[in-house]
Amino acid sequence: MAYIVQSAFLEAIFRSLLPATVELLLDELRLTEELKKELESLTTDVSILQAYLRDAVQKQQTSEVVRLWLSNLQDIAYDANDLLDECELERQREKVIRLARLRNSLSVINPKRSMFIHEISGRVTSLKMKMEEIKKQRVDFGLQPVQERLHITSNQSSSLEPPLILGRDDDKRRIKDLLLRPNVAGESNTSVLCIVGIGGLGKTALAQHVYNDDHVKQSFTLKSWVHVSQDFKEEKLTKDILESIDGSSQTSASLNNLQIDLLNKLSGMKYLIVLDEVWIEDWRQWYKFKIPLLQGAVGSKILVTARNIEVAKAIGASTIYPLKPIGEQDCWSLFCYYMAQQNPWIDVNDLGGFSGVIAQKCDGLPSAAADLAFRLCQEPDRSRWSSILNTENLQNSDSSRADLSYQLLPSQHKQCFSFCSLFPNGFQFDKEELINLWMAQNFIQCSDDQRMEDVGSGYFDFLERRSLFQYSRFDRKRNRPKYIIHSSIHNFARYVSKGECINIKPGQRIGKARHLSLTCQEAGTDLTIDFFSDQLKGVYTLVVFGESLATLPDDFIRKFENLRALDLSNTILQKLPDSINYLNHLRCLQLRGTKIRRLPDAIGELYLLQTLGLGNCYMLEKLPKGIKYLQKLRHIDLHWDDDSMLMMAQEDISWSLMGRHSLKYMPPEIGLLIELQTLSRFVVGEKSGCGVEELENLNQLHGELLISNLHLVKRSEEATKAKIKAKKLLQCLELHWDAMGTKL
């Protein structure tokens, strides 16, 4: 039986194949007229079939032949996408050859040109034959064209502030009083307060408002927020609290060592720790976990949110605070707020006729007010609102509310959300790094005057506002937040991405999937997957989780010929094979936190690469000289947590630790990469093309830039030529003169 085809991913592939998308590509490639016409005809067929997708996706639920038709169409679409990617690769190869001619004054030819034309011609002919059969079957199966409904989106950016709460002033005041009241005689230094209530009442939002209250901030020396969810493991939770306190990555493996570290952090400190969404009911787990929490100063508090009063009993809460539904007027006000957020042009005064039924429908649940606002905002015909209100059931499980939010998303947002099922349950992720993965898959659609990262940020904020993503903690070392997906919503993401995204373990045979995550848990794991699977060549994403990955086999690389994103971050990997150039479709290569010393020169042949993540690669000695030819490169992440002035100021780290990294200079002529948006670090070198003046034309840099080895700049003209003042998009600039930490 064929897999249920998920429309979001298929529609994304179709968008990349539309005639308007590929017209410029074909013009620049200088193909033969015959081949160009064949490609244009293929993309026209795609445009025609796109209108039938939504009808086929619905009918596949009850028709096996339609499901098989969709599966075949999906394979053809991916094959066509791979073909056009080969065209894009050839275009970039031509650009590099022209650049080499200019830089070296040599007559350089492209020996692969004739081979490329011959291969592409054969593949186009084969695809055209398959497409004709698909078009014929479309008629046989009675499929009808259906246009996607226009979705109204808001450009309003998200904020780290907790979501709006109404009708909770008394609750907030009472919880604050409980947290701030002085201890009574005989009471232990640390007490536990548990907010209990059903899902959708706004327990997390209320706790966030209390946590961020100025008076609360001033009353506790140390604060920590950790999302717990259903997976209560003492080691993980202790590690998460440590990371939340100081932003440091914890390497201790045993619970005993972690608890000693936490005890040292908390000893004598008046702290507030929030444990959000706790599900534990075994008191023995809690008592084992809480040992280091007992050493805080008088007045320390643990604030817990939970759905079940049995949790409060299991953790021995000294105070249980049952949260009640909000009033109908507050529900109505919240509904109007979310309607205005979704559609700023709407006049909420015109909605008064629906106020009674909407407030009653919400039944005191803030999340229901949000869900209903999002639902009705997608239906411009208000004559249908009454029927919707009569049929919608909002008092539902988390997964049902996630289903409602998901179904109302535009297709490009659906695929971005579904893609996150690759993350393990409870995984804390970084917004910018996720956007880079989306970019690698061409999920982000933007016009010529839009920055891809900004549009991706809008996608992310859109999903966060619908509670599909949730703020988890602030990473002080990166100076940006971490996010998480609630376990029930994560389960839903896995459901809607089935057949596209899959998580496996080493040695496990994979099924049909385009996006793959691999969890390595045993020490010294080699990256082994069933090499006999014919599905590997179709994989677009491979993300590895777990520190234990030691080697990347050469033959492994050759199996993933169409890979767009490879993330090997935070493993003990020390070397990439020279065969990395076989991954010539790669857009995102993440090696953060690995033991990599050198990158193979073959990296310089990854002409489509957009993101090169080398954050916290302290052993990295040099970058490949061919990196200057990667004209599509937008991000080179060289941020190192333990080499930041900002972090040293916050953590009181000795300046003698400066310069412990191994990178001594930048590769020559990195200034040719004028599309760079991120270059976290520039190490001035003495060789030609490695000086600070290479920064001259890199005026699109965002975020942070640390320039080191400035003592090697001998003339003021060199510094002036770097045009630092022109880097107006930078948020943080650090200047280091030598390895001893002499600074500005």
Secondary structure, 3 states (H helix, E strand, C coil): CCCCCCHHHHHHHHHHCCHHHHHHHHHHHCCCHHHHHHHHHHHHHHHHHHCCHHHHHHHCCCCHHHHHHHHHHHHHHHHHHHHHHHHHHHHHHHHHHHHHHHHHCCCCCCCCHHHHHHHHHHHHHHHHHHHHHHHHHHHHCCCCCCCCCCCCCCCCCCCCCCCCCCCCHHHHHHHHHHHHCCCCCCCCCEEEEEEECCCCCCHHHHHHHHHCCHHHHHHCCEEEEEEEECCCCHHHHHHHHHHHHHCCCCCCCCHHHHHHHHHHHHCCCCEEEEEEEECCCCHHHHHHHCHHHHHCCCCEEEEEEECCHHHHHHCCCCEEEECCCCCHHHHHHHHHHHHHHHCCCCCHHHHHHHHHHHHHHHCCCHHHHHHHHHHHHCCCCHHHHHHHHHHCCCCCCHHHHHHHHHHCCCHHHHHHHHHHHHCCCCCCEEHHHHHHHHHHCCCCCCCCCCCHHHHHHHHHHHHHHCCCCEEEEEECCCCEEEEECCHHHHHHHHHHCCCCEEEECCCCCCCCCCEEEEECCCCCEECCCCCCCCCHHHCCEEEEECCCEEECCHHHHHHCCCCCEEECCCCCCCCCCHHHHHCCCCCEEECCCCCCCECCHHHHHCCCCCEEECCCCCCCCECCHHHHHCCCCCEEECCCHHHCHHHHHHHCCCHHHCCCCCCCCCCCCHHHCCCCCEECEEECCCCCCCCHHHHCCCCCCCEEEEEECHHHCCCHHHHHHCCHHHCCCEEEEEEECCCCCCEC
